[in-house]
Amino acid sequence: MAITSQPAEDSLYSAYSQIPVKTDNSTPGLEIKTQNFDEGNMVSLNIIDNEAVEVIDNSGGSSNNYFVKFPLRRKVIPGEWYAFRVSSGAGVGATSLTVALFQGTSSGNLTTVIAKTNIPIGANMTWRVPVPATVTAGSPCGFLVIFAGIEGATAGVKVTLTGMSLAYGKNFVGYSPSPVKAANSLTESIDIYRDSGFGTKKKYDLSFLAKAGFRDDRSRTFPYTNPLIGFAIDYSLISVYAYRGIGERDFNVRYASRGVRARGYNANFTESYLGLVLTDRVPDNDRNLYVKKYYGYPYYVTLFPRGFLGLPNIARSVDVWVKLHDGVENQFEISTRLSIPLVYEFEDESEDEAVYVKLGLPVSAYSSQAWKIIFVDTEIPCNPFYIRWINQKGGWDTYMFEQHKKYTQEVDRGDQYVLANSRDPYASQTRGELAPEFKNIVQAGAEQLDENDFNLLKGIALSPLVQRYNYSIRAWQRVLVNDTDLTWDTKTPRNTVSYEFQLIDEQTQW
């Protein structure tokens, strides 16, 4: 009884395409969970299932090699980094412990040691280790092994670890929650059954789970921050779901993108060579993307920093370089296994004003594949109308309409009704009315657009979420797209677009 085929842990499927899961015929069905909208942090970057305090107790034992092991679920790949961290540790009978990374079998047997080191027990215990190129990526599983003290001298030792985490990559990010907590914080489970499949397997499509998990207008979480920049997880762009075969022990936590792929293309967004800048803007011949920025207005870049396996089967992580207003270029490494979109938000009015963002590999051999997003200072027009929307790649795009705009208020008075005391000779009123319907409409357009800008703006009409920036309260508010006029004439080198947006309802005295 088992799941025989499913999306990989580091894959990112489009929620608007089929997400396939297969089981054997001995599994009656799947137990599934979807997004809990009351949970603040649904994405787990922690590999190991350890949210509680971990006690490695050999205080009454005589073994000099007493340890606990945590499965990594995936085989190790040469060139990858692992980052291990413990918030605080305490030892009885030892002041240090041994931490190791092993290859092993699916049954839990340890086969080959990859790396091993001793770490002093105390606050902020850290360990970073690369997988050597000499390691053969043949074992189906990896294991984190922690000894009760120093290996070879663990008899009578007790170690207590609080806030333990392990994740792919060099950077220490906010690794909470663990996969277990991520699954447990989803909604109550639902069972789906299938009497028969095709051949010896039963097939399920879990895209309905993924589509239910997007959280419009919700706060983002920042798994990695420093004084200069924060990498954000935006739940408008990513959803979380979990499933397991009925009768199985552990849930499989997966994530889905809000982007779409054209029919005939693989809906797995991880099928990319280097990584993606999630924008509908078209780069120039040097792979430069230009984004206008306006003083006092936020601007974004959404990255899907997917690494790849180079030859000979060596993992190549992606580096992100960010140049801020101070002229210093800051570099951050993103693991090949971190397969979720990341949002970078800047504001021209604050200390995090950005000049450019680059996405590429730390080796010059692939410099032609790097992306560079250049932010261009632009004068704010009269009566600015600044919007952002989720594009077809599953990222945020922004645009400020600079041409003439038309603002309209539509008021439909409510129905009238006769008051109960209308026949009272002393009545001061005989009729009342229901609350009116009130709409604020903005008609905005752009002229003299080349084909690239036209294709960018036509994505507004297809977006599942469009928002306008209210500068007076510094907040994004949803708008509805009521009407569009999008025409591209191949005989004309420049064309126009026109949109009608319905703004958020105003408060009235009714």
N, C-alpha and C positions, 0 to 999 in steps of 0.2 A: 504494500500500500504506500504510494508515494507520488509526489509531483515529478514528472519526467522531463518537462521542458518549461522554462519560464524566462522572463527578462533577467539579464545579468544584474548583479548588485550595482554595478557602475554604469548601467545604461540609463538613458533618459528618453522614454517614449513620448510621442505626441499623444495628448489626451483625446484628440479628435480623430485618431486612427485606431485600428485594432491593436489591443495589447494582449498578446496570446499567452495563455497558460494551459498546459496539458498535464493530465494525470493518467495513471494506468486505470484499467477498468475495475480494479479492486478497491479504489478510492471512491466512496459514494458521492462526494462533492467537495466544495470549497467553503471554508469559513472565512468571511471577508469583513473588513473594517474600512471605514472611510473617515474623512476629516471631522474632527471635533472643533467647532468654531470657537469654543471657549478656551482652548489650549493656546498658550502664547508661543511655544517653540515646538514645532513638529518635526523638524529635520534633524536627523542624527548624523553627526560627523565622527562619532565614536565607533570604533570597530568592535570593541569588546563589550560584553553585556555586564557591566558593573556600575550600577548607580549607587549601591549601598557601600558601607564600609567593608573592606576585604580583610579578613583575619586569616593569616597563615600561621597556624598553631602547631608547633612541634615541641611544645614545652615539656610534654611527657613522653616524647619519643626518643629513640636512639639513632634514627637514621641521620647520616651526615649529608644526605642529598635530598632532603624533603622539599617538595615544591608543589605549586599549583600551576595549571596551564589553562590558557584561554585560546580557543580556536579563532583563527582569522578568516575562516570561511573561503578564502581564495588562495590559490597558489601564489607564491612570491615571484616577482619579476625582477631580474637584474637591472640595476639603475634606479629603482624606487627607493624612496626614503620612508622611514617610519619615525614618528615622534611619540615618545612615551613621557607621561607626566603624572606626578602625584602631588596633590595639594599639600598634604602633610602625612608624615609617617612616624611611627613609634616602634621601638624595638626593645624586647626583653631578652637579654643575653647576646645581643649583637648591635653594633653601631652602623653596619652596612649590610646590603643584600646584593645578590647577584640577579641580574636581569638578562634574559637571553631570547633570541629569535631563532626558531627551529623550523625546518621543513618536517612534514609528517604525512601519515596516511589518513584516509578518511575515517578509519576506525580509532584514531587518536594516538597511534604509536609515533614517537619522535624518531626521526631518521638522521637528519643532518643539521648540525649547528651552523647558523648563518653568522651570527654575531653574539658576543657575550661580554658583559662588563659588570663591574661592581660599582654601586651607587651608595653614597652615604645616606643614612636614614635621617630624615628631618623635614623641614618645610621646603616646598617647591623643588621636589626631586624631579630631575629631567634627564632624558636620554634621547639622542638622535642617532640613528644608524642607517647607513645606506646598504642596500643589498649588493654585494660585490658582483662584478661582471663574470667572475669565475663560477658563480652558482648556477646550476642547471635548473631551469624552471620546469621540472618534471613532476614534482610531488603535488598531489591535488590540494593540499592544505598547508597553511602556515600556523604556527603556534607562538604565542607569547608565554614564556615560562618565567616565573618568579620564585626564587628560592627563599626559604625561611632563614635569612641571614646569608653568609658567604657560602657558596657551593663547597662541599667537603667539610663544612663545620656547622651544620644546622641542628645538631642534636641539642635538645633542651631550649630551643630558640622559639620565640613568638614574635611575629611582626604584624602590625596593624597599619593598613593603608587606607587613607581617606581621599576621595576625589580622584580615583585612578582613571586614566584615559590613555588610549592609543589610537592614532589616526595616521593616514597616509600623508606623506609630505614632510617638509622641514618646519613649516610654520605652525606655531602653537595657536590654534584657534579655539573658540569655545566649543568643546567637544560634547557638550551635554545637549540633549539626553543620549543615553545609550539606545541601541536598537530595541531593547526590551521596553524601555520607557516610552519610546516613540510609538510602539505598537499598542501599549497599554493605554496611552492617552488618546487613542482614537475612539470612535463611537462604539457602542455595543455592537457585537458582531451579528452578522446575518449569514445564514447557511443557504447555499444554492446547490441544487442537485441536478444530476443528469443521469438518466437511466442507461443510456448507451452512447458510445462515441463513434468514431470512425476507425475501424479496425480494432486495435488493441488499446486505443487511447481515447480519453474524453477531452474535449476542447472547450475552453472558456475564453470569453472576451471581457477584460476588466476595464475597458475604457470608460464605462459608465461610472465606475468608482473614481477614476481620476478626474473626470469632469465635475464631479460633485465636490471636489476638494479645494477649488480655487476660492480665495478669500478676498474679494474686492474691498477696497477702502479699509484695509486692516494695516496695522503697524508691521514694520519689518523688524527682523532681528539681525544682529551684527555678530556673526561668529568670530570674526577677526577684526580687531581694531588696534590702532596705535595712535599717537598724537597727531599723525598726519593724514591718515585715510582709514576708512572703514569699508570692509567688504560686506555687503548686506545680502540677506536672503529675503526676497520679496514674495510673500504668499499670494500676491496677485498673479505671479508668473509661474509658480510651482505648486503642485498639489501633492499630498501624501496619501497613500493607501497601503493596506496590509492584507495578506491572505495566507492561508495554510490549508493543507488537505485536512478534511474532517478526520479526527483521530490522531493527527500529528501534534507535535509538542510546540514548536516555535513558529511564530508568524514571520513572514518575509515582508520587510518594509521596503517599499519602492516609491519613486518619485516620477512625476509626469510633467511635461512641458505644456505651456499654453500656445506654443507655436504650431504651425501646420506645415506639412510637406505636400507638394503637388502629387497627384495620383501617378502611380508608377515608380515613386521614389520611396526608399526605406524610411519608415516613420521613426526609426531610432536615431535621435540626434547625436549620439556618440559616434556614429559612422562618419567622422570627419577627420581629416588628416592632421590638422594642427589645432584647431579651435576656431571659434566663431565670434565675431562682433555681431550681436543680435540687433541689427538695424536694417531697414530697407533702403538706406542710403547706398549709393554706388561708389566704390572707391575709384581713384584715378589709377593710372598705369603703374604708379609706385606703391599701390595699396594704401594710400592716404585717404582718410575719411574726414570731412570737414563739418563741424557742428557749430552753429552760431551760439554765442552766449551773450546774455544781457545783464547789465548791472542790477543786482538785487533779485534776480530770478534764478531758481535752481536749474541745473542741467545735468544730464545723465549719460552714462554709457553702460550698457548691459553686455557682459562678456560671458561666454561659455568657454572657459579656458581648458579645452580638452587636449591633453598630451597625446603621444602616439608611441608606438614601438618602432624604434629605428633598427637598423642592422648593426650587429647580429643579435636581434631579439633583445635590445636594450631599451628600457623605458626612458622616454624623454619628457621631462616635466616642462610645463609652460611657465615662462617668466612674464611678469607684468611690471612695466616701468611707468611711474607716474611722476611728471614734472610739475611741481606746484609753483606758486608765485615767487617763492624765494630762489628759484633757479636751480634747486637741488633735485636730481633725479633719484627717486626712491624705487628700489627693486624688491619684488615679492615673488616667491616661488609658489606655484599652484600645482598640486599633485595631479598625476594622470588619472587617479581614481576619484577625484572630486567632480562628479558629473552632475552638477547643478548650475543653473545660471547665477551669476553674481552681479549685483547692481552697485555702481559707484556714483554717488551723488556729490555734486559740487555746487558752490554758490559763489558768484563773482564778488559778493559783498563781504565775504568772510575770509578767514585765514586759509581755507582749503581751496582757494581759487586754483584751477588747473590750467596748465598750458597745453599739455598733451598727455595721452595715455598710449603706451605701446604694448602689444601682445606678441610674444615671439618665444623662440627657443634660446637657451643659453649657449648655443653653439653657432658659429658663423656660417656653417655649411648650409643652414636653412634660413639665412637672412632674407631671402627673396620671398619667403612665406609669411613674414611678419606683417602685422597690422599696425597702423598708427592713426589714432584719432586726435585730430588737431582742433582745438577750440578757438574760435575766431571772435574777438571783441566786436560787438555790433551795437550801433546806436538804437536806443529804444524809440519806436515810432510814437506818434500821437495816438491816443486811445488804443493801447496794445491789447491784443487778445491772444493769450499764450496758452497752448494746449499740449497735452501729452496723450499718447495712446499706445496700446499694446499692439505691436506690429505682427506680421505673419511669421516672423522668426521666433516670436515669444519674448521679445524685449521691449523696452520703452523707446519711443521716438518722440521728439519735441518739435514744435514749430510755432513761431509767432507771426500771426497775420498782420501785415504791414499796410495793406491797401485799405480803401474805404470800407467801412463797416456800417451796417444798418441795425439799429436797436429798436425792437418793437415790443410793446406790451399788449397782450391780448387778454381781455377780461370778459368772461361770460357770466352775466348776473345769474344768480341761482333762481330756481322756480319759486313762485309766490304761493302762499297758502292763506286761507281765511282763519283768523284767530277765533278762539272759542267764544270770546266776549265781544264779538264784532257787533252784536245787536244791542249792547249796553249803550243807552243814550249818553252816558258820560265817558265812554271809551276815548282814549287819546290816540288809538290806532286800531285799525280793523284788519290789516293784512301784515304779514311778515314774509321774509324770504330766506331761502337756504343760502349757505355760504357760496360765494361766487368762485369760479375757476379762474385762476390767475396764472398766466404764462409769460415768462421773459424769453424773447426770441432774439438771437443774434444771427445776422446774415454776414458771412465773411467769405472772402475769396482771395485768390492770388492770381496775378497776371504775369505774362512774359516768362512762363516756366519752360525750361528745357525738359527733355524727356526724363532725365533722372529725377528732377524735382517733382514732375507730374506723377511719376510712378510712386514716389514717396508719399505724396499727399492723397493719392487715391486709396491708400491703405486705411485712411481714417474711416471710410465708408464701411469697411469690412471688419473693423476692430470690435472685439467684445467689450472693451472698456475705454472710454474717452473721458478725459478730465480737463477742466479749465483751472488755471491758477488764479485764485483770488488774492491779489497782491495786498489788499487792505488788511486781511486777517492772516496772510501767509499760509494758506491752506489750499489743497487740491479739492475740487468739487466736481462730481460727475455731471456730465452733460449728455443729452440725447441727440442723436443725429436724425433730424426730421426729413431733410430734403437735400439732394445733391445734384450737381450739374457737372459731370465729368466727361469731357469730350476731347479726344486727341485726334487731330487732323494731320495726317502725314504730309500734306502739302504745306502746312504751316510750321516753321521751325520753333515757334513759341506759342504756347496755349495757356488756357485759364482753367481754374477750378472754382467752384462756388459751393458753399455749405450753409445749411441752416441748422443752428444749434439751439436746443431748448435748455435753458439754464435751470439750476436748482430752484425749487419753489420758494418764494418769499414767505416770510411770516406775515400773517394778517390778523386783524382784530376779531376775526370770526372764530 
